[in-house]
Amino acid sequence: MPIAIEIQPFEPSDAAYAALAAIGASTPPQYALDYEFRDADDWRAFDDSCAELRRPLRRYLAVEPGGAIVGYAYWFDV
């Protein structure tokens, strides 16, 4: 039976940033991009810098029915 994953807009919270960091930490370093962080504070700092520079940032989360965040996607202007 397929799992119903829901795509949700990112809402900043400690749990959401921790999930981003856990996913980022699971990515082997050789495959991580410049903006794939392994620490929640780095994600927050990135978001803060985008806001400070008034650069658009959109992030979405893939959420399992039980609420576990299992993936993310984002778009930002560089």
C-alpha positions as CSV (number, residue, x, y, z in Angstrom):
1,M,0.0,0.0,0.0
2,P,1.5,3.4,-1.0
3,I,2.2,5.9,1.7
4,A,0.3,9.2,1.3
5,I,2.9,11.9,1.6
6,E,1.5,15.4,1.9
7,I,3.4,18.5,0.7
8,Q,3.1,21.4,3.1
9,P,4.6,24.9,3.2
10,F,7.4,25.2,5.6
11,E,6.5,26.8,8.9
12,P,9.5,27.7,11.1
13,S,9.6,25.8,14.3
14,D,12.3,24.0,16.4
15,A,10.9,20.6,15.2
16,A,10.9,21.6,11.5
17,Y,14.5,22.9,11.7
18,A,15.5,19.8,13.5
19,A,14.0,17.7,10.8
20,L,15.8,19.7,8.0
21,A,19.0,19.2,9.9
22,A,18.5,15.4,10.3
23,I,17.7,15.1,6.6
24,G,20.7,17.2,5.7
25,A,23.0,15.1,8.0
26,S,21.8,12.0,6.3
27,T,23.1,13.2,2.9
28,P,26.7,12.0,2.2
29,P,29.0,15.1,2.1
30,Q,30.0,14.4,-1.5
31,Y,26.4,14.8,-2.6
32,A,25.4,17.7,-0.4
33,L,24.9,21.1,-2.1
34,D,26.1,24.4,-0.7
35,Y,22.8,25.0,0.9
36,E,22.2,21.6,2.5
37,F,22.9,22.1,6.1
38,R,23.6,19.5,8.8
39,D,22.7,21.8,11.7
40,A,19.4,23.5,12.6
41,D,21.1,26.7,13.5
42,D,22.7,26.8,10.0
43,W,19.2,26.5,8.4
44,R,17.9,29.3,10.7
45,A,20.9,31.5,9.8
46,F,20.3,30.9,6.1
47,D,16.6,31.8,6.4
48,D,17.5,34.9,8.4
49,S,20.0,36.0,5.8
50,C,17.5,35.6,3.0
51,A,15.0,37.6,5.0
52,E,17.6,40.3,5.8
53,L,18.5,40.6,2.1
54,R,14.9,40.5,1.1
55,R,15.5,37.6,-1.2
56,P,12.6,35.2,-1.8
57,L,12.8,31.8,-0.2
58,R,10.1,29.1,-0.5
59,R,10.5,25.8,1.2
60,Y,8.1,22.9,1.3
61,L,8.1,19.8,3.5
62,A,7.1,16.2,2.6
63,V,5.2,14.9,5.6
64,E,4.0,11.4,6.3
65,P,0.5,10.8,7.7
66,G,1.9,10.5,11.3
67,G,3.5,13.9,11.0
68,A,7.1,12.9,10.3
69,I,9.0,15.2,8.0
70,V,10.7,13.0,5.5
71,G,11.9,15.4,2.8
72,Y,12.0,19.0,1.7
73,A,12.3,21.1,-1.4
74,Y,13.1,24.8,-1.6
75,W,13.6,27.6,-4.0
76,F,15.5,30.9,-3.5
77,D,16.9,33.7,-5.5
78,V,20.7,33.9,-5.6
